[in-house]
Amino acid sequence: MSVVVFVVGLAVTTYLLRLAGVGAAASGRLDDPGHGMLTAALPVALLAAVVAVQAAPGGHPSARLAVAALVAGLCARRTGFLPAVLLGTLAGALVP
């Protein structure tokens, strides 16, 4: 039952985030650099939350997860979302 509630909560959150993006784009508020950075960070934060819950169910993340998150976070400042995720995944896989 809790999995169903979790999935429904993610679906509602995703819908509301997409609706907020459409509303912000229609109002012309995305021209401000602060709003643009916030809207770019929201999907990344939602994905990170889902991954963290699945990767560390006991509340104690592994060293691989910590290294992958660190590398992905550093790469995200210079590259796009997909290259940062791929580089973080590669770094996490290389940790013994």
PDB file as gemmi writes it, atoms N, CA and C in Angstrom:
CRYST1    1.000    1.000    1.000  90.00  90.00  90.00 P 1                      
ATOM      1  N   MET A   1       0.816  -1.192   0.000  1.00  0.00           N  
ATOM      2  CA  MET A   1       0.000   0.000   0.000  1.00  0.00           C  
ATOM      3  C   MET A   1       0.863   1.262   0.000  1.00  0.00           C  
ATOM      4  N   SER A   2       1.975   1.241   0.755  1.00  0.00           N  
ATOM      5  CA  SER A   2       2.812   2.439   0.815  1.00  0.00           C  
ATOM      6  C   SER A   2       3.482   2.729  -0.525  1.00  0.00           C  
ATOM      7  N   VAL A   3       3.759   1.688  -1.307  1.00  0.00           N  
ATOM      8  CA  VAL A   3       4.355   1.895  -2.628  1.00  0.00           C  
ATOM      9  C   VAL A   3       3.367   2.606  -3.541  1.00  0.00           C  
ATOM     10  N   VAL A   4       2.104   2.231  -3.451  1.00  0.00           N  
ATOM     11  CA  VAL A   4       1.076   2.870  -4.272  1.00  0.00           C  
ATOM     12  C   VAL A   4       0.950   4.345  -3.901  1.00  0.00           C  
ATOM     13  N   VAL A   5       0.950   4.639  -2.616  1.00  0.00           N  
ATOM     14  CA  VAL A   5       0.869   6.029  -2.162  1.00  0.00           C  
ATOM     15  C   VAL A   5       2.100   6.814  -2.634  1.00  0.00           C  
ATOM     16  N   PHE A   6       3.264   6.190  -2.579  1.00  0.00           N  
ATOM     17  CA  PHE A   6       4.496   6.838  -3.034  1.00  0.00           C  
ATOM     18  C   PHE A   6       4.427   7.162  -4.527  1.00  0.00           C  
ATOM     19  N   VAL A   7       3.991   6.204  -5.328  1.00  0.00           N  
ATOM     20  CA  VAL A   7       3.908   6.413  -6.779  1.00  0.00           C  
ATOM     21  C   VAL A   7       2.867   7.477  -7.111  1.00  0.00           C  
ATOM     22  N   VAL A   8       1.738   7.444  -6.443  1.00  0.00           N  
ATOM     23  CA  VAL A   8       0.711   8.468  -6.678  1.00  0.00           C  
ATOM     24  C   VAL A   8       1.242   9.841  -6.258  1.00  0.00           C  
ATOM     25  N   GLY A   9       1.961   9.908  -5.146  1.00  0.00           N  
ATOM     26  CA  GLY A   9       2.549  11.177  -4.720  1.00  0.00           C  
ATOM     27  C   GLY A   9       3.553  11.713  -5.732  1.00  0.00           C  
ATOM     28  N   LEU A  10       4.374  10.828  -6.282  1.00  0.00           N  
ATOM     29  CA  LEU A  10       5.321  11.249  -7.327  1.00  0.00           C  
ATOM     30  C   LEU A  10       4.596  11.732  -8.575  1.00  0.00           C  
ATOM     31  N   ALA A  11       3.526  11.034  -8.938  1.00  0.00           N  
ATOM     32  CA  ALA A  11       2.767  11.445 -10.125  1.00  0.00           C  
ATOM     33  C   ALA A  11       2.151  12.828  -9.922  1.00  0.00           C  
ATOM     34  N   VAL A  12       1.574  13.069  -8.762  1.00  0.00           N  
ATOM     35  CA  VAL A  12       0.973  14.375  -8.482  1.00  0.00           C  
ATOM     36  C   VAL A  12       2.045  15.461  -8.441  1.00  0.00           C  
ATOM     37  N   THR A  13       3.157  15.167  -7.802  1.00  0.00           N  
ATOM     38  CA  THR A  13       4.252  16.144  -7.738  1.00  0.00           C  
ATOM     39  C   THR A  13       4.780  16.477  -9.124  1.00  0.00           C  
ATOM     40  N   THR A  14       4.973  15.453  -9.949  1.00  0.00           N  
ATOM     41  CA  THR A  14       5.450  15.674 -11.311  1.00  0.00           C  
ATOM     42  C   THR A  14       4.457  16.514 -12.107  1.00  0.00           C  
ATOM     43  N   TYR A  15       3.165  16.208 -11.977  1.00  0.00           N  
ATOM     44  CA  TYR A  15       2.142  16.972 -12.680  1.00  0.00           C  
ATOM     45  C   TYR A  15       2.157  18.427 -12.240  1.00  0.00           C  
ATOM     46  N   LEU A  16       2.244  18.666 -10.945  1.00  0.00           N  
ATOM     47  CA  LEU A  16       2.251  20.043 -10.445  1.00  0.00           C  
ATOM     48  C   LEU A  16       3.501  20.802 -10.875  1.00  0.00           C  
ATOM     49  N   LEU A  17       4.647  20.119 -10.898  1.00  0.00           N  
ATOM     50  CA  LEU A  17       5.871  20.775 -11.377  1.00  0.00           C  
ATOM     51  C   LEU A  17       5.765  21.136 -12.857  1.00  0.00           C  
ATOM     52  N   ARG A  18       5.200  20.235 -13.642  1.00  0.00           N  
ATOM     53  CA  ARG A  18       5.037  20.541 -15.064  1.00  0.00           C  
ATOM     54  C   ARG A  18       4.041  21.678 -15.266  1.00  0.00           C  
ATOM     55  N   LEU A  19       2.974  21.669 -14.490  1.00  0.00           N  
ATOM     56  CA  LEU A  19       1.985  22.735 -14.576  1.00  0.00           C  
ATOM     57  C   LEU A  19       2.593  24.073 -14.154  1.00  0.00           C  
ATOM     58  N   ALA A  20       3.419  24.064 -13.124  1.00  0.00           N  
ATOM     59  CA  ALA A  20       4.086  25.296 -12.695  1.00  0.00           C  
ATOM     60  C   ALA A  20       5.035  25.803 -13.778  1.00  0.00           C  
ATOM     61  N   GLY A  21       5.713  24.893 -14.467  1.00  0.00           N  
ATOM     62  CA  GLY A  21       6.602  25.301 -15.555  1.00  0.00           C  
ATOM     63  C   GLY A  21       5.858  25.944 -16.706  1.00  0.00           C  
ATOM     64  N   VAL A  22       4.723  25.364 -17.055  1.00  0.00           N  
ATOM     65  CA  VAL A  22       3.914  25.936 -18.134  1.00  0.00           C  
ATOM     66  C   VAL A  22       3.382  27.303 -17.717  1.00  0.00           C  
ATOM     67  N   GLY A  23       2.937  27.406 -16.469  1.00  0.00           N  
ATOM     68  CA  GLY A  23       2.434  28.694 -15.983  1.00  0.00           C  
ATOM     69  C   GLY A  23       3.519  29.758 -15.935  1.00  0.00           C  
ATOM     70  N   ALA A  24       4.712  29.368 -15.510  1.00  0.00           N  
ATOM     71  CA  ALA A  24       5.813  30.330 -15.444  1.00  0.00           C  
ATOM     72  C   ALA A  24       6.252  30.759 -16.843  1.00  0.00           C  
ATOM     73  N   ALA A  25       6.255  29.828 -17.784  1.00  0.00           N  
ATOM     74  CA  ALA A  25       6.637  30.177 -19.156  1.00  0.00           C  
ATOM     75  C   ALA A  25       5.603  31.105 -19.785  1.00  0.00           C  
ATOM     76  N   ALA A  26       4.338  30.873 -19.491  1.00  0.00           N  
ATOM     77  CA  ALA A  26       3.285  31.714 -20.060  1.00  0.00           C  
ATOM     78  C   ALA A  26       3.327  33.128 -19.484  1.00  0.00           C  
ATOM     79  N   SER A  27       3.745  33.266 -18.237  1.00  0.00           N  
ATOM     80  CA  SER A  27       3.766  34.589 -17.619  1.00  0.00           C  
ATOM     81  C   SER A  27       5.042  35.365 -17.938  1.00  0.00           C  
ATOM     82  N   GLY A  28       6.022  34.714 -18.547  1.00  0.00           N  
ATOM     83  CA  GLY A  28       7.264  35.391 -18.898  1.00  0.00           C  
ATOM     84  C   GLY A  28       8.221  35.540 -17.732  1.00  0.00           C  
ATOM     85  N   ARG A  29       8.023  34.781 -16.666  1.00  0.00           N  
ATOM     86  CA  ARG A  29       8.867  34.905 -15.478  1.00  0.00           C  
ATOM     87  C   ARG A  29      10.200  34.180 -15.633  1.00  0.00           C  
ATOM     88  N   LEU A  30      10.360  33.367 -16.658  1.00  0.00           N  
ATOM     89  CA  LEU A  30      11.594  32.603 -16.810  1.00  0.00           C  
ATOM     90  C   LEU A  30      12.742  33.442 -17.353  1.00  0.00           C  
ATOM     91  N   ASP A  31      12.470  34.697 -17.677  1.00  0.00           N  
ATOM     92  CA  ASP A  31      13.536  35.568 -18.155  1.00  0.00           C  
ATOM     93  C   ASP A  31      14.501  35.931 -17.033  1.00  0.00           C  
ATOM     94  N   ASP A  32      14.028  35.882 -15.796  1.00  0.00           N  
ATOM     95  CA  ASP A  32      14.879  36.162 -14.639  1.00  0.00           C  
ATOM     96  C   ASP A  32      15.819  34.975 -14.425  1.00  0.00           C  
ATOM     97  N   PRO A  33      17.140  35.213 -14.279  1.00  0.00           N  
ATOM     98  CA  PRO A  33      18.076  34.093 -14.120  1.00  0.00           C  
ATOM     99  C   PRO A  33      17.798  33.227 -12.898  1.00  0.00           C  
ATOM    100  N   GLY A  34      17.303  33.801 -11.827  1.00  0.00           N  
ATOM    101  CA  GLY A  34      17.000  33.028 -10.627  1.00  0.00           C  
ATOM    102  C   GLY A  34      15.892  32.019 -10.852  1.00  0.00           C  
ATOM    103  N   HIS A  35      14.864  32.414 -11.580  1.00  0.00           N  
ATOM    104  CA  HIS A  35      13.768  31.498 -11.876  1.00  0.00           C  
ATOM    105  C   HIS A  35      14.204  30.404 -12.842  1.00  0.00           C  
ATOM    106  N   GLY A  36      15.030  30.758 -13.803  1.00  0.00           N  
ATOM    107  CA  GLY A  36      15.512  29.754 -14.751  1.00  0.00           C  
ATOM    108  C   GLY A  36      16.346  28.685 -14.072  1.00  0.00           C  
ATOM    109  N   MET A  37      17.178  29.084 -13.123  1.00  0.00           N  
ATOM    110  CA  MET A  37      18.002  28.126 -12.406  1.00  0.00           C  
ATOM    111  C   MET A  37      17.134  27.240 -11.507  1.00  0.00           C  
ATOM    112  N   LEU A  38      16.103  27.824 -10.898  1.00  0.00           N  
ATOM    113  CA  LEU A  38      15.207  27.049 -10.041  1.00  0.00           C  
ATOM    114  C   LEU A  38      14.445  26.008 -10.845  1.00  0.00           C  
ATOM    115  N   THR A  39      13.924  26.391 -11.990  1.00  0.00           N  
ATOM    116  CA  THR A  39      13.171  25.431 -12.802  1.00  0.00           C  
ATOM    117  C   THR A  39      14.083  24.356 -13.376  1.00  0.00           C  
ATOM    118  N   ALA A  40      15.342  24.656 -13.580  1.00  0.00           N  
ATOM    119  CA  ALA A  40      16.274  23.629 -14.048  1.00  0.00           C  
ATOM    120  C   ALA A  40      16.647  22.670 -12.927  1.00  0.00           C  
ATOM    121  N   ALA A  41      16.645  23.140 -11.687  1.00  0.00           N  
ATOM    122  CA  ALA A  41      17.061  22.309 -10.556  1.00  0.00           C  
ATOM    123  C   ALA A  41      15.939  21.431 -10.009  1.00  0.00           C  
ATOM    124  N   LEU A  42      14.689  21.786 -10.210  1.00  0.00           N  
ATOM    125  CA  LEU A  42      13.586  21.013  -9.638  1.00  0.00           C  
ATOM    126  C   LEU A  42      13.514  19.570 -10.150  1.00  0.00           C  
ATOM    127  N   PRO A  43      13.597  19.302 -11.457  1.00  0.00           N  
ATOM    128  CA  PRO A  43      13.565  17.901 -11.890  1.00  0.00           C  
ATOM    129  C   PRO A  43      14.757  17.100 -11.373  1.00  0.00           C  
ATOM    130  N   VAL A  44      15.916  17.731 -11.287  1.00  0.00           N  
ATOM    131  CA  VAL A  44      17.102  17.050 -10.765  1.00  0.00           C  
ATOM    132  C   VAL A  44      16.901  16.691  -9.298  1.00  0.00           C  
ATOM    133  N   ALA A  45      16.322  17.597  -8.532  1.00  0.00           N  
ATOM    134  CA  ALA A  45      16.080  17.332  -7.112  1.00  0.00           C  
ATOM    135  C   ALA A  45      15.061  16.213  -6.927  1.00  0.00           C  
ATOM    136  N   LEU A  46      14.026  16.191  -7.747  1.00  0.00           N  
ATOM    137  CA  LEU A  46      13.029  15.128  -7.648  1.00  0.00           C  
ATOM    138  C   LEU A  46      13.637  13.772  -8.001  1.00  0.00           C  
ATOM    139  N   LEU A  47      14.436  13.721  -9.054  1.00  0.00           N  
ATOM    140  CA  LEU A  47      15.089  12.469  -9.426  1.00  0.00           C  
ATOM    141  C   LEU A  47      16.079  12.027  -8.348  1.00  0.00           C  
ATOM    142  N   ALA A  48      16.817  12.962  -7.778  1.00  0.00           N  
ATOM    143  CA  ALA A  48      17.763  12.620  -6.717  1.00  0.00           C  
ATOM    144  C   ALA A  48      17.049  12.066  -5.495  1.00  0.00           C  
ATOM    145  N   ALA A  49      15.889  12.610  -5.170  1.00  0.00           N  
ATOM    146  CA  ALA A  49      15.132  12.107  -4.027  1.00  0.00           C  
ATOM    147  C   ALA A  49      14.665  10.679  -4.260  1.00  0.00           C  
ATOM    148  N   VAL A  50      14.187  10.390  -5.464  1.00  0.00           N  
ATOM    149  CA  VAL A  50      13.731   9.035  -5.775  1.00  0.00           C  
ATOM    150  C   VAL A  50      14.900   8.057  -5.737  1.00  0.00           C  
ATOM    151  N   VAL A  51      16.031   8.442  -6.301  1.00  0.00           N  
ATOM    152  CA  VAL A  51      17.201   7.561  -6.322  1.00  0.00           C  
ATOM    153  C   VAL A  51      17.725   7.328  -4.913  1.00  0.00           C  
ATOM    154  N   ALA A  52      17.760   8.369  -4.092  1.00  0.00           N  
ATOM    155  CA  ALA A  52      18.283   8.213  -2.731  1.00  0.00           C  
ATOM    156  C   ALA A  52      17.428   7.261  -1.904  1.00  0.00           C  
ATOM    157  N   VAL A  53      16.114   7.331  -2.069  1.00  0.00           N  
ATOM    158  CA  VAL A  53      15.230   6.432  -1.328  1.00  0.00           C  
ATOM    159  C   VAL A  53      15.455   4.988  -1.765  1.00  0.00           C  
ATOM    160  N   GLN A  54      15.662   4.769  -3.043  1.00  0.00           N  
ATOM    161  CA  GLN A  54      15.858   3.411  -3.537  1.00  0.00           C  
ATOM    162  C   GLN A  54      17.268   2.891  -3.272  1.00  0.00           C  
ATOM    163  N   ALA A  55      18.257   3.774  -3.286  1.00  0.00           N  
ATOM    164  CA  ALA A  55      19.650   3.336  -3.141  1.00  0.00           C  
ATOM    165  C   ALA A  55      20.066   3.140  -1.691  1.00  0.00           C  
ATOM    166  N   ALA A  56      19.436   3.834  -0.780  1.00  0.00           N  
ATOM    167  CA  ALA A  56      19.801   3.723   0.632  1.00  0.00           C  
ATOM    168  C   ALA A  56      18.554   3.492   1.477  1.00  0.00           C  
ATOM    169  N   PRO A  57      17.928   2.326   1.349  1.00  0.00           N  
ATOM    170  CA  PRO A  57      16.674   2.109   2.075  1.00  0.00           C  
ATOM    171  C   PRO A  57      16.842   2.068   3.584  1.00  0.00           C  
ATOM    172  N   GLY A  58      18.006   1.686   4.078  1.00  0.00           N  
ATOM    173  CA  GLY A  58      18.229   1.643   5.516  1.00  0.00           C  
ATOM    174  C   GLY A  58      18.657   2.979   6.092  1.00  0.00           C  
ATOM    175  N   GLY A  59      18.838   3.969   5.244  1.00  0.00           N  
ATOM    176  CA  GLY A  59      19.261   5.284   5.695  1.00  0.00           C  
ATOM    177  C   GLY A  59      20.763   5.491   5.686  1.00  0.00           C  
ATOM    178  N   HIS A  60      21.528   4.469   5.305  1.00  0.00           N  
ATOM    179  CA  HIS A  60      22.981   4.567   5.265  1.00  0.00           C  
ATOM    180  C   HIS A  60      23.456   4.353   3.834  1.00  0.00           C  
ATOM    181  N   PRO A  61      23.784   5.437   3.121  1.00  0.00           N  
ATOM    182  CA  PRO A  61      24.217   5.281   1.738  1.00  0.00           C  
ATOM    183  C   PRO A  61      25.593   4.636   1.647  1.00  0.00           C  
ATOM    184  N   SER A  62      25.817   3.949   0.563  1.00  0.00           N  
ATOM    185  CA  SER A  62      27.111   3.309   0.353  1.00  0.00           C  
ATOM    186  C   SER A  62      28.124   4.332  -0.162  1.00  0.00           C  
ATOM    187  N   ALA A  63      29.380   3.929  -0.175  1.00  0.00           N  
ATOM    188  CA  ALA A  63      30.438   4.806  -0.691  1.00  0.00           C  
ATOM    189  C   ALA A  63      30.227   5.066  -2.176  1.00  0.00           C  
ATOM    190  N   ARG A  64      29.727   4.063  -2.890  1.00  0.00           N  
ATOM    191  CA  ARG A  64      29.467   4.258  -4.329  1.00  0.00           C  
ATOM    192  C   ARG A  64      28.448   5.358  -4.564  1.00  0.00           C  
ATOM    193  N   LEU A  65      27.385   5.362  -3.770  1.00  0.00           N  
ATOM    194  CA  LEU A  65      26.354   6.386  -3.928  1.00  0.00           C  
ATOM    195  C   LEU A  65      26.907   7.770  -3.616  1.00  0.00           C  
ATOM    196  N   ALA A  66      27.723   7.872  -2.570  1.00  0.00           N  
ATOM    197  CA  ALA A  66      28.298   9.171  -2.200  1.00  0.00           C  
ATOM    198  C   ALA A  66      29.222   9.700  -3.296  1.00  0.00           C  
ATOM    199  N   VAL A  67      30.064   8.830  -3.850  1.00  0.00           N  
ATOM    200  CA  VAL A  67      30.971   9.252  -4.920  1.00  0.00           C  
ATOM    201  C   VAL A  67      30.187   9.629  -6.172  1.00  0.00           C  
ATOM    202  N   ALA A  68      29.191   8.837  -6.508  1.00  0.00           N  
ATOM    203  CA  ALA A  68      28.374   9.128  -7.697  1.00  0.00           C  
ATOM    204  C   ALA A  68      27.657  10.462  -7.547  1.00  0.00           C  
ATOM    205  N   ALA A  69      27.117  10.738  -6.369  1.00  0.00           N  
ATOM    206  CA  ALA A  69      26.421  12.009  -6.146  1.00  0.00           C  
ATOM    207  C   ALA A  69      27.387  13.185  -6.203  1.00  0.00           C  
ATOM    208  N   LEU A  70      28.565  13.015  -5.634  1.00  0.00           N  
ATOM    209  CA  LEU A  70      29.555  14.089  -5.656  1.00  0.00           C  
ATOM    210  C   LEU A  70      30.002  14.410  -7.080  1.00  0.00           C  
ATOM    211  N   VAL A  71      30.331  13.381  -7.847  1.00  0.00           N  
ATOM    212  CA  VAL A  71      30.791  13.596  -9.227  1.00  0.00           C  
ATOM    213  C   VAL A  71      29.671  14.183 -10.082  1.00  0.00           C  
ATOM    214  N   ALA A  72      28.457  13.663  -9.933  1.00  0.00           N  
ATOM    215  CA  ALA A  72      27.336  14.186 -10.717  1.00  0.00           C  
ATOM    216  C   ALA A  72      27.054  15.638 -10.349  1.00  0.00           C  
ATOM    217  N   GLY A  73      27.139  15.962  -9.069  1.00  0.00           N  
ATOM    218  CA  GLY A  73      26.907  17.346  -8.656  1.00  0.00           C  
ATOM    219  C   GLY A  73      27.953  18.305  -9.196  1.00  0.00           C  
ATOM    220  N   LEU A  74      29.207  17.875  -9.180  1.00  0.00           N  
ATOM    221  CA  LEU A  74      30.265  18.729  -9.720  1.00  0.00           C  
ATOM    222  C   LEU A  74      30.164  18.864 -11.233  1.00  0.00           C  
ATOM    223  N   CYS A  75      29.821  17.777 -11.903  1.00  0.00           N  
ATOM    224  CA  CYS A  75      29.702  17.828 -13.367  1.00  0.00           C  
ATOM    225  C   CYS A  75      28.481  18.623 -13.814  1.00  0.00           C  
ATOM    226  N   ALA A  76      27.436  18.639 -13.006  1.00  0.00           N  
ATOM    227  CA  ALA A  76      26.215  19.337 -13.395  1.00  0.00           C  
ATOM    228  C   ALA A  76      26.436  20.843 -13.509  1.00  0.00           C  
ATOM    229  N   ARG A  77      27.439  21.349 -12.821  1.00  0.00           N  
ATOM    230  CA  ARG A  77      27.718  22.781 -12.910  1.00  0.00           C  
ATOM    231  C   ARG A  77      28.336  23.147 -14.261  1.00  0.00           C  
ATOM    232  N   ARG A  78      28.996  22.187 -14.916  1.00  0.00           N  
ATOM    233  CA  ARG A  78      29.685  22.473 -16.177  1.00  0.00           C  
ATOM    234  C   ARG A  78      29.009  21.845 -17.393  1.00  0.00           C  
ATOM    235  N   THR A  79      28.342  20.714 -17.191  1.00  0.00           N  
ATOM    236  CA  THR A  79      27.720  20.008 -18.309  1.00  0.00           C  
ATOM    237  C   THR A  79      26.209  20.010 -18.129  1.00  0.00           C  
ATOM    238  N   GLY A  80      25.537  19.354 -19.031  1.00  0.00           N  
ATOM    239  CA  GLY A  80      24.096  19.225 -18.920  1.00  0.00           C  
ATOM    240  C   GLY A  80      23.704  18.121 -17.955  1.00  0.00           C  
ATOM    241  N   PHE A  81      22.402  17.878 -17.869  1.00  0.00           N  
ATOM    242  CA  PHE A  81      21.873  16.893 -16.935  1.00  0.00           C  
ATOM    243  C   PHE A  81      22.300  15.478 -17.297  1.00  0.00           C  
ATOM    244  N   LEU A  82      22.116  15.086 -18.541  1.00  0.00           N  
ATOM    245  CA  LEU A  82      22.426  13.718 -18.942  1.00  0.00           C  
ATOM    246  C   LEU A  82      23.917  13.387 -18.825  1.00  0.00           C  
ATOM    247  N   PRO A  83      24.838  14.236 -19.296  1.00  0.00           N  
ATOM    248  CA  PRO A  83      26.257  13.908 -19.091  1.00  0.00           C  
ATOM    249  C   PRO A  83      26.639  13.826 -17.615  1.00  0.00           C  
ATOM    250  N   ALA A  84      26.043  14.667 -16.776  1.00  0.00           N  
ATOM    251  CA  ALA A  84      26.355  14.616 -15.342  1.00  0.00           C  
ATOM    252  C   ALA A  84      25.896  13.307 -14.730  1.00  0.00           C  
ATOM    253  N   VAL A  85      24.713  12.837 -15.111  1.00  0.00           N  
ATOM    254  CA  VAL A  85      24.209  11.561 -14.591  1.00  0.00           C  
ATOM    255  C   VAL A  85      25.086  10.411 -15.073  1.00  0.00           C  
ATOM    256  N   LEU A  86      25.468  10.442 -16.340  1.00  0.00           N  
ATOM    257  CA  LEU A  86      26.301   9.372 -16.878  1.00  0.00           C  
ATOM    258  C   LEU A  86      27.681   9.346 -16.229  1.00  0.00           C  
ATOM    259  N   LEU A  87      28.289  10.507 -16.041  1.00  0.00           N  
ATOM    260  CA  LEU A  87      29.597  10.555 -15.389  1.00  0.00           C  
ATOM    261  C   LEU A  87      29.516  10.142 -13.913  1.00  0.00           C  
ATOM    262  N   GLY A  88      28.456  10.531 -13.247  1.00  0.00           N  
ATOM    263  CA  GLY A  88      28.264  10.116 -11.858  1.00  0.00           C  
ATOM    264  C   GLY A  88      28.078   8.621 -11.742  1.00  0.00           C  
ATOM    265  N   THR A  89      27.322   8.044 -12.674  1.00  0.00           N  
ATOM    266  CA  THR A  89      27.116   6.595 -12.689  1.00  0.00           C  
ATOM    267  C   THR A  89      28.438   5.871 -12.932  1.00  0.00           C  
ATOM    268  N   LEU A  90      29.213   6.363 -13.874  1.00  0.00           N  
ATOM    269  CA  LEU A  90      30.512   5.760 -14.163  1.00  0.00           C  
ATOM    270  C   LEU A  90      31.443   5.840 -12.958  1.00  0.00           C  
ATOM    271  N   ALA A  91      31.473   6.995 -12.296  1.00  0.00           N  
ATOM    272  CA  ALA A  91      32.337   7.145 -11.117  1.00  0.00           C  
ATOM    273  C   ALA A  91      31.895   6.226  -9.994  1.00  0.00           C  
ATOM    274  N   GLY A  92      30.587   6.099  -9.788  1.00  0.00           N  
ATOM    275  CA  GLY A  92      30.085   5.204  -8.750  1.00  0.00           C  
ATOM    276  C   GLY A  92      30.396   3.748  -9.044  1.00  0.00           C  
ATOM    277  N   ALA A  93      30.386   3.391 -10.310  1.00  0.00           N  
ATOM    278  CA  ALA A  93      30.691   1.994 -10.692  1.00  0.00           C  
ATOM    279  C   ALA A  93      32.163   1.686 -10.518  1.00  0.00           C  
ATOM    280  N   LEU A  94      33.029   2.676 -10.612  1.00  0.00           N  
ATOM    281  CA  LEU A  94      34.467   2.446 -10.489  1.00  0.00           C  
ATOM    282  C   LEU A  94      34.955   2.376  -9.034  1.00  0.00           C  
ATOM    283  N   VAL A  95      34.115   2.781  -8.088  1.00  0.00           N  
ATOM    284  CA  VAL A  95      34.510   2.712  -6.676  1.00  0.00           C  
ATOM    285  C   VAL A  95      34.467   1.260  -6.218  1.00  0.00           C  
ATOM    286  N   PRO A  96      35.553   0.788  -5.597  1.00  0.00           N  
ATOM    287  CA  PRO A  96      35.567  -0.632  -5.170  1.00  0.00           C  
ATOM    288  C   PRO A  96      34.657  -0.900  -3.991  1.00  0.00           C  
TER     289      PRO A  96                                                      
END                                                                             
